[in-house]
Amino acid sequence: MPNGRKLRIALAASLLLAACSAAQPRSGAEQGELAALADRYFEEVFFKYSPTRATRAGLHAYDARLEDFSRSAIDAQVAALKDFEDRVQRLQSSGGPPDAAADRDLLLSDIRSSLLELTTIRRWEKDPNVYSSGITESAFVIISRNFASPDRRLASLVAREKQMPRVLEVARQNLKNPPRWYTAIALEQLPGIISFFENDVPAAFKEAKDADTRREFERSNSQVLSALRAYQQFLQHDLLPRSGGDYRIGADAYRKKLLFDEAVDLPLDQLLEIGTADLRRNQREFQRVARQLAPDRAPGQVLQDLGADHPPPAGLLQAFRDTFGDLRGFIDTRRIVTVPSPVLPIVEETPPFMRALTFASMDMPGPFEKAKEAFFNVTLPEQTWTPEQVEEHMAGFNRGTVISTAIHEAYPGHYVQLLWVQRAPKKVRQLLGCASNVEGWAHYTEQMMLDEGYGRTAGLAEENDTAFLKLRLGQLQDALLRNARYVVGIRMHTGEMTFEQAVEFFEKEGYQSPANALRETKRGTSDPTYLVYTLGKLQILKLRDDYRRKAGASFQLQEFHDAFLRQGFPPVKIIRRALLGDDGPAL
């Protein structure tokens, strides 16, 4: 997701985790034991302690429950995770099929990643936004899709709303010296959150008819609004003045997070070299394309010209809708990848509580959801912004970047991949995976589509094809943003770069506007591994090259892409084993 959320919220919460062990369970009885153990894990830990995630996945038995952040609940979750870690570790015999081994690895790494988050990184103790945005997400997943009647969904929402003031009260008990940026970001989000409960939530249930439930909702929603306003005052006047904590997770936690979440075990200095080298390659390519577009202007001036060529704010959503037909047609004609559904995603404005840290995102229905609406969210300028702020925001949606974003979010990026995930044959592959696959795939498609000729004018050489060059420049600008995230994430969280140096890096090395450089750095304080975009893209490019060498003259791009997506969204390391049968270097 370009300038995307951590996933992001809609995506982020369910697309977290990875694999690290190579041990393989036996066939037969032990594979059955693994499947049964996975089912118990999903029921007793994965969804029990994150009912919002269950709703998003389409399992609505959990709709009346809400996350419990009390210390007793966190301690119970840690104990349950350690118990399942021990049980999964005991399934270590070799000789089983590779996909069973991969499923075991995914399960074990999900457990270890959760333990790392709860016991070491401890955002529940540091980030006030975990609570306010968390309860908002729990409401949003109920109102966003018509998976049941309005009355039934409203009853579930009321049950959740009754628990929300308690969550915000627990937050006051849990939060210990948070980083100042965490509290500032939570305060930035809260006006949109309050507006969401004040306006969007009631509007979503105008068709609910049960009078008793509607009266209960008026009371519960009013209580949530009062609790949120009190929380806002607490953050502003109590917590912010004493927010002096360190957002950096440190090198050791960073290495473990990459290992558990992404199955990447390269030393951080080697990873940094790889990311910096790709940054330099994209900078050189950006400068080459800029010279072709305007030989008499500096690359920065060309970028400024590109930013000025954008739709008006009122036409931005339609500009994205207008891309779908051409993208779908090109994918089908050129046999890029199989698209499992003819249904288009719905383009709409980003919900208010998500706007502080995201430009665009894809909100897909979960693998078990009956309601199949998919939402392509786009962040429009705020009504309160100055004309200068609006123009700077819209420069991030220049016409080249609109295409790049539509490719990334929809065709053939997130939307197409998650259509495949919904069809994965096993629950483990539908629910467990990693961001370097999901974001890596979407970022890879931005470059791949142009490499395959999307946007080219027939009969024109590339250096004379102004329209295509603008598309390429937009794609490269997005690539440089992801390159900057890669470097900043590692260096900032290992203590090699200050916040201010990171802002400067995004501007000078990532070619970002000052406003977006600040936004991206703020995001990086709580999203340390947002290197996953470039990391995954580079892994996929190498896998494709190795697959092409093995296939020789029989290589077909669509066959490779379909084989990749058929695996779900596990670490590329697992897909490499499945497609090539080796554990060769991923980068």
C-alpha positions as CSV (number, residue, x, y, z in Angstrom):
1,M,0.0,0.0,0.0
2,P,1.7,3.2,-1.0
3,N,2.2,5.3,2.1
4,G,0.0,2.5,3.3
5,R,-1.2,1.5,6.8
6,K,0.3,-1.0,8.8
7,L,-1.7,-2.4,7.7
8,R,-2.0,-1.9,8.4
9,I,-5.2,-1.8,10.5
10,A,-7.5,-3.6,7.9
11,L,-4.8,-5.6,6.4
12,A,-2.2,-5.3,9.0
13,A,-3.9,-7.0,11.8
14,S,-4.5,-10.3,10.0
15,L,-1.5,-10.4,7.8
16,L,1.3,-10.5,10.3
17,L,3.5,-13.5,10.6
18,A,6.0,-15.9,9.2
19,A,8.2,-19.0,9.5
20,C,11.5,-19.8,10.9
21,S,12.0,-23.6,11.5
22,A,12.9,-26.2,8.9
23,A,11.7,-29.3,10.8
24,Q,9.1,-31.4,9.2
25,P,6.2,-33.4,10.7
26,R,5.6,-37.0,9.7
27,S,2.9,-37.9,7.3
28,G,-0.3,-39.5,8.5
29,A,-1.1,-39.4,12.2
30,E,1.3,-36.5,12.9
31,Q,-0.1,-34.4,10.1
32,G,-3.5,-34.9,11.5
33,E,-2.2,-33.9,14.9
34,L,-0.8,-30.7,13.5
35,A,-4.1,-29.8,11.8
36,A,-6.0,-30.5,15.1
37,L,-3.4,-28.5,17.1
38,A,-3.7,-25.6,14.6
39,D,-7.5,-25.6,15.0
40,R,-7.2,-25.5,18.8
41,Y,-4.6,-22.6,18.5
42,F,-6.9,-20.5,16.4
43,E,-9.8,-21.1,18.7
44,E,-8.0,-20.9,22.1
45,V,-5.5,-18.1,21.4
46,F,-5.6,-16.5,17.9
47,F,-9.3,-15.5,18.0
48,K,-10.0,-15.8,21.7
49,Y,-7.6,-12.9,22.5
50,S,-8.3,-11.0,19.3
51,P,-12.1,-11.2,18.6
52,T,-11.8,-8.3,16.2
53,R,-9.5,-10.4,14.0
54,A,-12.1,-13.1,14.1
55,T,-14.8,-10.8,12.8
56,R,-12.5,-9.5,10.1
57,A,-11.8,-13.2,9.1
58,G,-15.6,-13.7,8.8
59,L,-16.0,-15.9,11.9
60,H,-18.9,-14.2,13.6
61,A,-19.3,-16.2,16.8
62,Y,-16.9,-13.7,18.3
63,D,-18.8,-10.5,17.3
64,A,-20.0,-9.7,20.8
65,R,-16.5,-9.9,22.4
66,L,-13.8,-7.3,22.6
67,E,-10.1,-7.4,23.3
68,D,-9.1,-7.6,27.0
69,F,-5.9,-5.6,27.7
70,S,-5.9,-6.2,31.4
71,R,-2.7,-7.5,32.9
72,S,-4.4,-10.7,33.9
73,A,-5.6,-11.3,30.3
74,I,-2.2,-10.5,28.9
75,D,-0.5,-12.8,31.3
76,A,-3.0,-15.5,30.4
77,Q,-2.4,-15.0,26.7
78,V,1.4,-15.3,27.2
79,A,0.9,-18.5,29.2
80,A,-1.3,-20.0,26.5
81,L,1.2,-19.0,23.8
82,K,4.0,-20.7,25.6
83,D,2.0,-23.8,26.1
84,F,1.2,-24.0,22.3
85,E,4.8,-23.2,21.5
86,D,5.8,-26.2,23.5
87,R,3.2,-28.4,21.8
88,V,4.1,-27.3,18.3
89,Q,7.8,-27.7,18.9
90,R,7.3,-31.4,19.9
91,L,6.1,-32.0,16.3
92,Q,9.6,-32.1,15.0
93,S,10.1,-35.5,13.3
94,S,11.3,-35.4,9.7
95,G,10.0,-37.1,6.6
96,G,6.7,-35.4,6.0
97,P,5.7,-33.4,2.9
98,P,7.1,-29.9,2.6
99,D,3.8,-28.1,2.8
100,A,3.1,-29.8,6.1
101,A,6.5,-28.6,7.4
102,A,5.7,-25.1,6.1
103,D,2.4,-25.1,8.0
104,R,4.1,-26.1,11.2
105,D,6.6,-23.3,10.7
106,L,3.9,-20.8,10.1
107,L,2.1,-21.8,13.3
108,L,5.3,-21.8,15.4
109,S,6.4,-18.4,14.1
110,D,3.0,-16.8,14.7
111,I,3.3,-17.9,18.3
112,R,6.8,-16.6,18.7
113,S,6.0,-13.3,17.0
114,S,3.1,-12.8,19.4
115,L,5.3,-13.6,22.4
116,L,7.9,-11.1,21.2
117,E,5.2,-8.4,20.8
118,L,3.7,-9.0,24.2
119,T,6.8,-9.6,26.3
120,T,9.6,-7.6,24.6
121,I,8.2,-4.9,22.4
122,R,5.2,-4.3,24.6
123,R,3.2,-1.8,22.6
124,W,0.3,-2.4,24.9
125,E,2.4,-0.6,27.5
126,K,3.7,2.2,25.2
127,D,1.2,3.1,22.6
128,P,-2.1,4.8,23.5
129,N,-3.3,4.4,19.9
130,V,-3.5,0.7,20.4
131,Y,-6.5,1.3,22.6
132,S,-8.4,4.1,20.8
133,S,-7.9,2.9,17.3
134,G,-8.3,-0.7,18.5
135,I,-11.8,-0.3,19.7
136,T,-12.6,1.7,16.6
137,E,-11.5,-1.1,14.4
138,S,-13.7,-3.5,16.4
139,A,-16.7,-1.3,15.5
140,F,-15.6,-0.8,11.9
141,V,-15.4,-4.5,11.1
142,I,-19.1,-4.9,12.1
143,I,-20.4,-2.0,10.2
144,S,-18.3,-2.3,7.0
145,R,-20.0,-5.4,5.5
146,N,-23.5,-6.6,5.4
147,F,-22.8,-10.1,6.7
148,A,-26.0,-10.1,8.8
149,S,-29.1,-8.1,9.2
150,P,-28.7,-4.5,10.5
151,D,-30.5,-5.5,13.8
152,R,-28.2,-8.4,14.4
153,R,-25.0,-6.5,13.6
154,L,-26.2,-3.6,15.8
155,A,-26.8,-6.0,18.7
156,S,-23.2,-7.2,18.3
157,L,-21.9,-3.6,18.1
158,V,-23.8,-2.7,21.3
159,A,-22.2,-5.7,23.1
160,R,-18.8,-4.5,22.0
161,E,-19.5,-0.8,22.8
162,K,-20.5,-1.7,26.4
163,Q,-16.9,-3.0,26.9
164,M,-15.1,-0.1,25.2
165,P,-15.0,2.4,28.2
166,R,-13.3,-0.4,30.2
167,V,-10.7,-0.8,27.5
168,L,-9.9,3.0,27.7
169,E,-9.7,2.7,31.5
170,V,-7.3,-0.2,31.3
171,A,-5.2,1.9,29.0
172,R,-4.6,4.4,31.7
173,Q,-3.3,1.7,34.0
174,N,-1.1,0.0,31.3
175,L,0.6,3.0,29.7
176,K,4.1,3.6,31.1
177,N,6.2,6.4,29.8
178,P,5.2,6.1,26.1
179,P,7.3,7.7,23.3
180,R,6.1,11.3,22.7
181,W,5.4,10.5,19.1
182,Y,3.1,7.6,20.1
183,T,0.9,9.9,22.2
184,A,1.0,12.7,19.6
185,I,-0.2,10.2,16.9
186,A,-3.0,8.9,19.1
187,L,-4.1,12.5,19.7
188,E,-4.0,13.2,15.9
189,Q,-6.2,10.2,15.3
190,L,-8.8,10.9,18.1
191,P,-10.8,13.7,16.3
192,G,-11.5,11.3,13.4
193,I,-12.3,8.5,15.9
194,I,-14.8,10.7,17.8
195,S,-16.3,11.8,14.5
196,F,-16.6,8.2,13.4
197,F,-18.7,7.2,16.5
198,E,-20.6,10.4,16.4
199,N,-21.6,10.3,12.8
200,D,-20.6,7.2,10.8
201,V,-21.6,4.5,13.3
202,P,-25.2,5.8,13.8
203,A,-25.6,6.4,10.0
204,A,-24.6,2.8,9.3
205,F,-27.6,1.5,11.2
206,K,-30.4,3.7,10.0
207,E,-32.2,0.5,8.7
208,A,-32.1,-1.3,12.1
209,K,-35.7,-1.7,13.3
210,D,-35.6,-3.3,16.7
211,A,-36.6,-0.4,19.1
212,D,-35.0,-2.0,22.2
213,T,-31.6,-2.5,20.4
214,R,-31.7,1.0,19.1
215,R,-32.3,2.5,22.6
216,E,-29.4,0.3,23.9
217,F,-27.2,1.6,21.1
218,E,-28.0,5.3,21.9
219,R,-26.9,4.6,25.5
220,S,-23.8,2.6,24.6
221,N,-22.6,4.9,21.9
222,S,-23.1,7.9,24.1
223,Q,-20.9,6.2,26.8
224,V,-18.2,5.4,24.2
225,L,-18.1,9.0,23.1
226,S,-17.8,10.3,26.7
227,A,-15.1,7.8,27.3
228,L,-13.2,8.8,24.2
229,R,-13.4,12.5,25.0
230,A,-12.2,11.8,28.5
231,Y,-9.3,9.7,27.0
232,Q,-8.5,12.6,24.7
233,Q,-8.2,14.9,27.7
234,F,-6.1,12.3,29.6
235,L,-3.7,12.0,26.7
236,Q,-3.4,15.8,26.1
237,H,-3.1,16.9,29.7
238,D,-1.7,14.0,31.6
239,L,0.1,11.5,29.4
240,L,1.6,13.8,26.8
241,P,3.6,15.9,29.3
242,R,5.1,12.6,30.7
243,S,5.6,10.9,27.4
244,G,9.4,10.5,27.2
245,G,9.9,6.9,26.3
246,D,12.0,5.4,23.5
247,Y,10.2,4.1,20.4
248,R,13.3,2.2,19.2
249,I,12.9,-1.6,19.6
250,G,16.7,-2.2,19.4
251,A,18.8,-4.5,17.2
252,D,18.1,-7.7,19.0
253,A,14.3,-7.3,18.9
254,Y,14.6,-6.2,15.3
255,R,16.5,-9.3,14.2
256,K,14.0,-11.5,16.0
257,K,11.0,-9.7,14.5
258,L,12.4,-10.2,11.0
259,L,13.0,-13.9,11.8
260,F,9.6,-14.6,13.3
261,D,7.5,-12.3,11.0
262,E,9.4,-12.7,7.7
263,A,11.6,-15.8,8.0
264,V,14.6,-13.5,7.2
265,D,17.8,-14.2,9.2
266,L,20.4,-12.2,7.3
267,P,22.6,-9.9,9.5
268,L,21.2,-6.4,9.7
269,D,24.3,-4.8,8.2
270,Q,24.0,-7.1,5.2
271,L,20.3,-6.2,4.8
272,L,21.1,-2.5,5.0
273,E,23.7,-2.9,2.2
274,I,21.1,-4.7,0.0
275,G,18.5,-2.0,0.6
276,T,20.9,0.9,0.1
277,A,22.1,-0.7,-3.2
278,D,18.5,-0.9,-4.4
279,L,18.0,2.7,-3.4
280,R,20.9,3.9,-5.4
281,R,19.8,1.8,-8.5
282,N,16.3,3.4,-8.3
283,Q,17.8,6.9,-7.9
284,R,19.9,6.4,-11.0
285,E,16.9,5.2,-12.9
286,F,14.8,8.1,-11.7
287,Q,17.4,10.5,-12.9
288,R,17.7,8.8,-16.3
289,V,13.9,8.9,-16.8
290,A,13.7,12.5,-15.6
291,R,16.4,13.5,-18.2
292,Q,14.4,11.9,-20.9
293,L,11.3,13.8,-19.9
294,A,13.0,17.2,-19.5
295,P,16.7,17.3,-20.4
296,D,16.9,21.0,-19.4
297,R,15.5,20.5,-15.9
298,A,16.9,19.0,-12.7
299,P,15.3,15.8,-11.5
300,G,13.8,17.6,-8.5
301,Q,12.1,20.1,-10.8
302,V,10.7,17.3,-13.0
303,L,9.3,15.6,-9.9
304,Q,7.7,18.9,-8.9
305,D,6.2,19.2,-12.4
306,L,4.9,15.6,-12.0
307,G,3.3,16.4,-8.7
308,A,1.4,19.3,-10.2
309,D,-0.3,17.0,-12.7
310,H,-3.0,15.4,-10.5
311,P,-6.8,15.1,-10.5
312,P,-8.8,17.7,-8.4
313,P,-9.6,16.4,-4.9
314,A,-13.2,16.0,-5.9
315,G,-12.2,13.8,-8.8
316,L,-9.7,11.6,-7.1
317,L,-11.9,8.6,-6.3
318,Q,-13.2,8.5,-9.8
319,A,-9.7,8.8,-11.2
320,F,-8.9,5.5,-9.4
321,R,-12.1,3.8,-10.6
322,D,-11.2,4.8,-14.1
323,T,-8.0,2.7,-14.0
324,F,-9.6,-0.6,-13.4
325,G,-10.8,-1.4,-16.9
326,D,-7.4,-0.8,-18.6
327,L,-5.5,-2.7,-15.9
328,R,-7.9,-5.7,-16.1
329,G,-7.8,-5.7,-19.9
330,F,-4.0,-5.6,-19.9
331,I,-3.7,-8.4,-17.4
332,D,-6.0,-10.6,-19.4
333,T,-4.6,-9.8,-22.8
334,R,-1.0,-10.2,-21.8
335,R,-1.6,-13.2,-19.6
336,I,-0.1,-11.7,-16.5
337,V,-2.0,-13.6,-13.8
338,T,-5.3,-15.3,-13.3
339,V,-7.8,-13.0,-11.6
340,P,-10.2,-15.2,-9.6
341,S,-13.2,-12.8,-9.6
342,P,-14.8,-10.4,-12.1
343,V,-16.1,-8.2,-9.2
344,L,-14.4,-4.8,-8.9
345,P,-13.4,-3.4,-5.5
346,I,-15.4,-0.4,-4.2
347,V,-13.4,2.9,-4.2
348,E,-14.3,5.1,-1.2
349,E,-12.8,7.6,1.2
350,T,-10.5,6.3,3.9
351,P,-12.4,6.0,7.2
352,P,-11.6,8.9,9.5
353,F,-9.7,6.9,12.2
354,M,-7.2,5.6,9.6
355,R,-6.2,8.9,7.9
356,A,-3.3,10.0,10.0
357,L,-0.8,7.5,8.7
358,T,-2.2,6.3,5.3
359,F,-2.8,7.5,1.8
360,A,-4.4,4.4,0.3
361,S,-5.3,0.9,1.4
362,M,-7.2,-2.2,0.4
363,D,-9.8,-3.6,2.9
364,M,-10.7,-7.2,1.9
365,P,-13.3,-9.5,3.3
366,G,-11.8,-12.3,5.4
367,P,-11.4,-15.8,4.0
368,F,-14.5,-17.0,5.9
369,E,-16.7,-14.0,5.2
370,K,-19.9,-14.4,3.3
371,A,-20.2,-10.7,2.5
372,K,-17.7,-10.2,-0.3
373,E,-17.4,-6.4,-0.6
374,A,-13.8,-5.2,-1.0
375,F,-13.0,-1.6,-0.3
376,F,-10.2,0.5,-1.9
377,N,-9.7,3.3,0.6
378,V,-8.2,6.6,-0.6
379,T,-7.4,9.5,1.8
380,L,-8.8,12.8,0.6
381,P,-7.6,16.2,1.9
382,E,-9.2,17.3,5.1
383,Q,-11.7,20.1,5.0
384,T,-9.7,22.1,7.5
385,W,-6.5,22.2,5.5
386,T,-5.0,25.3,3.9
387,P,-4.7,25.4,0.0
388,E,-1.0,24.7,0.4
389,Q,-1.6,21.6,2.5
390,V,-4.2,20.4,0.0
391,E,-1.8,20.8,-2.9
392,E,1.1,19.1,-1.1
393,H,-1.2,16.2,-0.3
394,M,-2.5,15.9,-3.9
395,A,1.0,16.0,-5.3
396,G,1.3,12.5,-3.8
397,F,-1.6,11.5,-6.2
398,N,0.0,12.7,-9.4
399,R,-1.3,10.8,-12.4
400,G,1.7,8.4,-12.5
401,T,1.3,7.6,-8.9
402,V,-2.5,7.0,-9.3
403,I,-1.7,4.3,-11.7
404,S,1.1,2.9,-9.5
405,T,-1.2,2.9,-6.5
406,A,-4.1,1.3,-8.4
407,I,-1.7,-1.5,-9.5
408,H,-0.4,-1.9,-5.9
409,E,-3.8,-1.9,-4.2
410,A,-6.0,-3.6,-6.8
411,Y,-4.8,-5.0,-10.1
412,P,-2.8,-7.2,-9.8
413,G,-1.7,-6.3,-6.3
414,H,-3.5,-6.7,-3.0
415,Y,-6.9,-7.3,-4.3
416,V,-5.9,-10.1,-6.7
417,Q,-3.6,-11.7,-4.2
418,L,-6.2,-11.8,-1.4
419,L,-8.8,-13.3,-3.8
420,W,-6.3,-16.1,-4.1
421,V,-5.8,-16.3,-0.3
422,Q,-9.6,-16.7,0.1
423,R,-9.3,-19.9,-2.0
424,A,-6.4,-21.4,-0.2
425,P,-7.1,-25.0,0.7
426,K,-6.1,-24.9,4.4
427,K,-7.0,-22.6,7.3
428,V,-3.3,-22.1,8.2
429,R,-2.6,-20.7,4.7
430,Q,-5.7,-18.5,4.8
431,L,-4.8,-17.0,8.2
432,L,-1.1,-17.0,8.6
433,G,1.5,-15.4,6.4
434,C,3.8,-12.4,6.3
435,A,3.9,-8.7,5.2
436,S,7.0,-9.2,3.1
437,N,4.9,-11.5,0.9
438,V,1.8,-9.3,0.8
439,E,3.5,-5.9,0.5
440,G,6.3,-7.4,-1.5
441,W,3.9,-8.8,-4.1
442,A,2.0,-5.5,-4.4
443,H,5.2,-3.5,-4.7
444,Y,6.7,-6.0,-7.2
445,T,3.6,-5.7,-9.4
446,E,4.1,-1.9,-9.8
447,Q,7.4,-2.4,-11.6
448,M,6.4,-5.7,-13.3
449,M,3.4,-4.2,-15.0
450,L,5.4,-1.4,-16.6
451,D,8.2,-3.8,-17.5
452,E,5.6,-5.9,-19.3
453,G,4.5,-2.8,-21.3
454,Y,1.5,-1.4,-19.5
455,G,1.0,2.2,-20.5
456,R,3.3,2.1,-23.5
457,T,2.2,3.9,-26.7
458,A,2.4,1.6,-29.7
459,G,5.0,2.6,-32.2
460,L,6.9,5.0,-30.0
461,A,10.3,4.4,-28.6
462,E,10.4,4.7,-24.8
463,E,12.5,7.8,-24.8
464,N,9.8,9.5,-26.9
465,D,6.8,8.2,-25.0
466,T,6.1,11.0,-22.6
467,A,3.0,9.4,-21.1
468,F,4.8,6.2,-20.3
469,L,7.8,8.0,-18.9
470,K,5.5,9.8,-16.5
471,L,4.1,6.5,-15.4
472,R,7.7,5.1,-14.9
473,L,8.7,8.2,-12.9
474,G,5.6,7.8,-10.7
475,Q,6.5,4.1,-10.2
476,L,10.1,5.0,-9.3
477,Q,9.0,7.7,-6.9
478,D,7.0,5.0,-5.0
479,A,9.9,2.7,-5.2
480,L,12.2,5.3,-3.6
481,L,9.6,5.8,-0.8
482,R,9.8,2.1,0.0
483,N,13.6,2.2,-0.3
484,A,13.7,5.0,2.2
485,R,11.4,3.1,4.6
486,Y,13.8,0.1,4.3
487,V,16.8,2.1,5.4
488,V,15.1,4.3,7.9
489,G,13.4,1.4,9.7
490,I,16.6,-0.4,10.3
491,R,18.7,2.6,11.2
492,M,16.2,4.4,13.3
493,H,15.3,1.3,15.4
494,T,18.9,0.3,15.9
495,G,19.9,3.7,17.1
496,E,21.9,4.8,14.0
497,M,19.5,7.5,13.0
498,T,17.5,10.1,14.9
499,F,13.9,11.1,14.1
500,E,15.0,14.3,12.5
501,Q,17.6,12.6,10.4
502,A,15.0,10.1,9.2
503,V,12.7,13.0,8.0
504,E,15.7,14.5,6.2
505,F,16.5,11.1,4.6
506,F,12.9,10.7,3.3
507,E,13.2,14.1,1.7
508,K,16.7,14.0,0.2
509,E,17.1,10.3,-0.6
510,G,13.5,9.2,-1.0
511,Y,12.4,12.3,-3.0
512,Q,9.4,12.9,-0.7
513,S,7.7,16.2,0.2
514,P,8.3,17.6,3.7
515,A,4.8,16.7,4.8
516,N,5.1,13.1,3.6
517,A,8.6,12.7,5.0
518,L,7.2,13.6,8.4
519,R,4.2,11.3,8.0
520,E,6.5,8.4,7.0
521,T,8.9,8.9,9.8
522,K,6.1,9.1,12.3
523,R,4.8,5.8,11.0
524,G,8.2,4.3,11.3
525,T,8.3,4.9,15.0
526,S,5.6,2.2,15.5
527,D,6.1,0.2,12.3
528,P,9.8,-0.7,12.6
529,T,9.8,-3.4,9.8
530,Y,8.2,-1.3,7.1
531,L,11.2,-2.4,5.0
532,V,8.9,-5.3,4.0
533,Y,7.9,-3.7,0.7
534,T,11.3,-3.6,-0.8
535,L,12.5,-6.7,1.0
536,G,9.6,-8.8,-0.4
537,K,9.9,-7.3,-3.9
538,L,13.6,-8.1,-4.1
539,Q,12.9,-11.7,-2.9
540,I,10.2,-12.2,-5.5
541,L,12.4,-10.8,-8.3
542,K,15.2,-13.2,-7.4
543,L,12.7,-16.1,-7.1
544,R,11.3,-15.3,-10.5
545,D,14.8,-15.2,-12.1
546,D,15.7,-18.5,-10.5
547,Y,12.4,-20.0,-11.6
548,R,12.9,-18.7,-15.1
549,R,16.4,-20.3,-15.3
550,K,15.0,-23.6,-14.1
551,A,12.1,-23.6,-16.5
552,G,14.1,-22.4,-19.5
553,A,12.2,-21.9,-22.7
554,S,9.0,-23.2,-21.1
555,F,8.8,-20.3,-18.6
556,Q,5.5,-18.4,-18.6
557,L,4.9,-15.4,-16.5
558,Q,1.3,-16.2,-15.7
559,E,2.2,-19.7,-14.7
560,F,4.8,-18.4,-12.3
561,H,2.5,-15.8,-10.8
562,D,-0.3,-18.3,-10.3
563,A,2.0,-20.8,-8.7
564,F,3.3,-18.0,-6.3
565,L,-0.2,-16.9,-5.3
566,R,-1.5,-20.5,-4.9
567,Q,0.7,-20.8,-1.8
568,G,-1.2,-18.3,0.2
569,F,0.9,-15.5,1.7
570,P,3.7,-17.3,3.6
571,P,7.4,-16.0,3.6
572,V,9.0,-16.2,0.1
573,K,11.4,-18.7,1.6
574,I,8.5,-21.2,1.9
575,I,7.3,-20.5,-1.6
576,R,10.9,-21.0,-2.8
577,R,10.9,-24.4,-1.3
578,A,7.6,-25.3,-2.9
579,L,8.5,-24.0,-6.4
580,L,12.2,-24.8,-6.6
581,G,12.7,-27.4,-3.8
582,D,15.7,-25.6,-2.3
583,D,16.7,-23.2,0.5
584,G,18.9,-21.1,-1.7
585,P,19.6,-17.4,-0.9
586,A,16.4,-15.4,-1.0
587,L,18.2,-12.1,-1.8
